[in-house]
């Protein structure tokens, strides 16, 4: 993240996203595939790290191997063909808001206080000395004699697919394929995100 100043001199937190260039690697149709979609590829990859199946897929599109493939099922605003390169300058048509989808940062195995916001036991009462951040009682009585599915307990936290809606586009730099959006986006630095209108 970084920050920029607006016209009024207010400092706004923002995120810089590299959005392209993307290559059209496949166009799916209702007649052939059962649904309509456009598949885009992004980020150069080495051939030795690409499977033979994917190499053949990229050869059809007459492009070099890429790291990320994403399908968009909505109507695309442009007339596209396989092998076409889409740059940010092709799409910057005055849109001011965007939805960003990504994989959130993984935080490892966490307890109930951090993962679910439990308050803990509260004080050093009732003769306890090491249970301040423990979950407490979690099961029922002799019936059903088990813990119900979905009970909020300790476990792996983060690493989930997260979608942030309506982030404001502060600035578009088409020559470098950069979009500056207000606020934060899910994921660590350098991770992939999906931008949708």
C-alpha positions, 0 to 999 in steps of 0.5 A: 500500500501507499498513499496519495493526496487528493485535490483537497490535500487529504492523504488517502491510503491506496493500493497500486495494481498492475492490470495487464497486459492480458492475452485472450487464450480462449473464447468459450461459446454456448454451442461448444462449451455450454456457457459463454466466457472469455479466458485471459492469461497474465504474467510471463512464465518460463517454459520449463515451469509449464506443463505440455498441456498448457504449452499446447494451449498457449501455442493455439493462442500464439503467445508465450506461457503465462502464470495465471489463467482466469475466465470471465463469464460476463459480457465483455465490452470489446470484440475479442479474438484468440491471441489478442492482447488487452491493455489497460488503455483499451479498457479505461473508459471512465469507470470509477469503481471496481471489485477486487477478488484475491486470496487473503493473507494466511495467518496459520493456526490461531486460537478462538480469541484472534480467529473469532473474537472471543473475549476469553475468561476475563479475569484471574478468578475461580482458581485458574491460571492458564485459561485466559484465552481458551474457548471454554465449554463447547459441547452439550450434555450427555445428549448429543454427546458431541460437538456440533459441526460449525462450532467456532473453534481454533484452527487455520485462519486466513488464506480464504478467497475474499472479494472487496466491493466498490473500491474507488479508482483514484488514478489510471496509468495506462502506459504502465498498466497500473491502476491506483485504487483507494483502500486495501485489497486482499492478499500479500504483496505481489499476489494475484487479484481479479478486477471486475467492473 
